[in-house]
Amino acid sequence: MTTRFHGVTSIGLVLVAVVIAAVTGFQSSPVLGLVYLLGCAVAPLGIVYAYCAKCPCRTHCAHVIFGKLAVAFTKRQPGPYTKTEIVVVLVALLWLLGLPQVWLWQYPVLLVLFWLLNVIAVLQIRLVVCRSCENVYCPMKVGG
């Protein structure tokens, strides 16, 4: 139960950070905000398809929603991640977390809040979720 709590809240924290980034993007430019939001709708799907759908733990994923989405990609077999799959995940994360830096730097309090939320989420994932995950193929596997 604790693992699931941290899995769900970590995704929630990232979502709040993305909303902060999107609202700030809209303040800079409505077009920029819209483009960022559209990319934010696609980026998690790339992560789910390239990463989560190959995870052998997807049926009991602590991130719940990503696990359920990954189950929809049932033809993907668990196994080592390819360089292409890792690049897809990195590009998606760069979109979600890197792109907003272009406009967030103009709002230091929101920039700090954005990163604080993301750091807490990463700590939850690394310290709780990863420790209970059995994905031996994960490049981030603690101790492996």
SVG drawing of the C-alpha trace seen along z (x, -y; Angstrom):
<svg xmlns="http://www.w3.org/2000/svg" viewBox="-5 -37 29 48">
<polyline fill="none" stroke="black" stroke-width="0.4" points="0.0,0.0 2.8,-2.4 4.5,-1.7 1.2,-2.4 0.8,-5.7 4.2,-6.9 3.7,-5.7 0.5,-7.6 1.6,-10.7 4.9,-10.9 2.9,-11.0 0.5,-13.6 3.4,-15.8 4.9,-15.7 1.4,-16.5 1.1,-19.5 4.6,-20.7 3.6,-20.3 0.4,-22.3 2.5,-25.1 4.8,-25.0 1.8,-25.1 0.1,-28.0 3.4,-29.9 3.9,-29.0 0.4,-30.5 1.4,-33.7 4.4,-34.0 2.5,-33.0 -0.8,-31.3 0.7,-29.4 3.6,-28.3 1.3,-27.1 -0.8,-25.2 2.1,-23.6 3.6,-22.5 0.3,-21.1 -0.1,-19.1 3.4,-17.7 2.6,-16.9 -0.4,-14.8 1.9,-12.8 5.1,-12.5 3.6,-10.2 2.3,-7.9 5.8,-7.7 7.1,-6.8 4.3,-4.2 4.9,-2.6 8.7,-2.6 9.3,-1.9 6.3,-0.8 4.9,1.6 8.1,3.7 8.1,3.8 7.3,7.3 5.6,5.5 3.1,3.6 0.1,5.6 0.9,4.5 2.7,1.2 2.8,-1.2 2.2,-4.0 -1.2,-2.4 -2.4,-4.5 0.8,-4.0 0.6,-0.3 -3.0,-0.1 -2.0,-1.9 1.0,0.3 -1.2,3.4 -3.0,2.1 0.2,2.7 0.1,6.4 2.1,7.4 5.2,5.8 7.3,8.5 9.4,7.8 13.1,7.6 16.1,5.3 15.4,1.8 16.9,0.7 18.8,-2.5 15.8,-3.8 13.4,-3.1 15.7,-4.9 16.0,-7.9 12.2,-8.1 11.9,-8.2 14.7,-10.9 13.1,-13.0 9.7,-12.8 11.3,-13.8 13.2,-16.6 9.9,-17.9 8.1,-17.6 10.9,-19.0 13.4,-20.7 11.3,-22.8 9.5,-24.8 12.9,-26.1 12.7,-28.5 9.9,-30.5 10.0,-29.4 13.3,-31.2 11.3,-34.4 9.3,-33.4 11.9,-32.2 9.3,-31.2 7.5,-29.0 10.8,-27.6 11.8,-26.5 8.3,-25.1 8.5,-23.2 11.8,-21.6 10.9,-21.0 7.8,-19.0 9.8,-17.0 12.7,-16.3 10.2,-15.0 8.6,-12.8 12.0,-11.4 12.9,-10.7 9.6,-8.9 10.2,-6.8 13.8,-6.0 13.5,-5.4 10.2,-3.5 8.8,-2.5 12.1,-1.3 12.9,0.8 9.7,2.8 9.9,3.1 11.0,6.4 11.9,5.1 15.4,6.6 15.7,4.9 15.3,1.4 18.5,-0.7 17.6,-2.6 17.2,0.6 18.5,0.0 21.5,2.3 21.4,3.7"/>
</svg>
